[in-house]
């Protein structure tokens, strides 16, 4: 069964490696962790600092901003398509109306 570790636990393990300069193999053994998992945690900790290990459902601020911008971009793209269709329909309606006003014998 997959174990879940708290943010505090992960940070303390990473700090032992990063700040206290202990070997990851020793830290992993003492804390009952897989050394590969500890390396992954350390990598994330070094890249993201305090923003590391946000947990499920808590995206990093940069990721949340990117998703927000993608949603907005898609909404604007859809609005643009609607406006293009309306413009095309309006142009066709105007052309039909101008032909009807002139009549077939007035051309």
C-alpha positions in Angstrom: 0.0 0.0 0.0 1.2 3.5 -0.9 2.3 5.5 2.1 1.7 9.3 2.3 4.2 11.5 4.0 3.5 15.0 5.4 5.1 18.1 4.0 7.0 18.5 7.2 8.4 15.0 7.1 9.6 15.5 3.5 11.1 18.9 4.3 13.0 17.5 7.3 14.4 14.6 5.2 15.5 17.0 2.5 17.1 19.4 4.9 19.2 16.6 6.4 20.6 16.0 2.9 20.8 19.6 1.7 21.7 21.6 4.8 23.3 19.0 7.0 25.1 17.4 4.1 24.2 13.9 5.1 24.4 11.2 2.4 20.9 10.4 1.0 21.5 6.7 1.4 22.0 7.1 5.2 19.0 9.5 5.6 16.8 7.1 3.6 17.8 4.1 5.6 17.3 5.9 9.0 13.9 7.3 8.0 12.7 4.1 6.3 12.5 5.6 2.8 13.4 4.4 -0.6 16.6 6.3 -1.7 15.2 7.0 -5.1 12.1 8.7 -3.6 14.4 10.8 -1.3 16.4 11.9 -4.3 13.2 13.0 -6.0 12.1 14.9 -2.9 15.5 16.6 -2.7 15.3 17.6 -6.3 11.8 19.1 -5.9 12.9 20.8 -2.6 16.0 22.4 -4.3 13.9 23.6 -7.3 10.9 24.9 -5.4 12.0 25.7 -1.9 9.0 26.5 0.3 6.6 25.9 -2.5 7.7 22.2 -2.7 5.3 19.4 -1.6 2.1 21.4 -2.0 0.1 18.2 -2.1 -2.7 17.0 -4.2 -5.2 19.6 -5.2 -2.8 22.5 -4.3 -1.0 23.4 -7.5 2.0 25.6 -7.4 1.2 29.3 -8.0 2.9 29.2 -11.5 0.9 26.1 -12.5 -2.4 27.7 -11.3 -1.6 30.9 -13.2 -0.8 28.8 -16.4 -4.1 26.9 -16.1 -6.0 30.2 -15.6 -4.4 31.7 -18.7 -5.1 28.7 -20.8 -8.8 28.8 -19.8 -9.0 32.5 -20.6 -7.3 31.9 -23.9 -9.8 29.2 -24.9 -12.7 31.4 -23.9 -11.4 34.3 -26.0 -10.8 31.9 -28.9 -14.4 30.8 -28.7 -15.7 34.4 -28.5 -13.6 35.3 -31.5 -15.1 32.4 -33.5 -18.6 33.5 -32.6 -17.9 37.1 -33.7 -16.5 35.8 -37.0 -19.7 33.8 -37.6 -21.8 36.8 -36.7 -19.9 39.1 -39.1 -20.2 36.6 -41.9 -24.0 36.2 -41.3 -24.4 40.0 -41.1 -22.5 40.5 -44.4 -24.7 37.9 -46.1 -27.9 39.5 -44.8 -26.8 42.9 -46.0 -26.0 41.6 -49.5 -29.4 39.9 -49.7 -31.2 43.1 -48.6 -29.4 45.2 -51.1 -30.3 42.8 -54.0 -34.0 42.8 -52.9 -34.1 46.7 -52.8 -32.7 47.1 -56.3 -35.0 44.4 -57.7 -34.1 42.1 -60.5 -34.9 44.6 -63.3 -32.9 47.5 -61.6 -29.5 45.9 -61.8 
